[in-house]
Amino acid sequence: MRDRRRLLLLLLLTFTAAIAGVVIGRIYVVSAPPVENELHELLHRDLKLDTAQHARLEFIEKNHAIRRQALEAELRADNARLAEAIEAEHGYGPKVAAAVDRSHQAMGALQKETLEHIFAMRAVLRPDQTQKFDDAVVKALTAKSE
């Protein structure tokens, strides 16, 4: 009887650790948008955009928002599939591994979409504005997290 309790406790701790790993991983993935926010603030506050640039950026931002929402929905669905796999296997089995791989693909797609968005915004800028933008991108990507 005592061995069953130990086994049950071990399974519960393993499941809890797996869920904690997923949550912690998602926190780091979700931390990416501040790069975009910082760049948007720079664009709209510091770069003295003209009317045509504002219009082009608005169009780019609307399109990106639609694609980003779709990718974030895909990530949420992947999280649900991962939770189901963890619940079914209670360990790092083939279903969990496949769910993690699907999740990583969605994360990569979101990162690529974000980079494409950043480069699309950059393409709207005049040569005298690009250096500030590039500096902000480098700073945002190399800043140490607190």
Summary of the structure (lengths in Angstrom):
residues: 146
radius of gyration: 20.9
end to end distance: 46.7
largest distance: 75.2
contacts: 373
relative contact order: 0.13
helix: 88%
strand: 0%
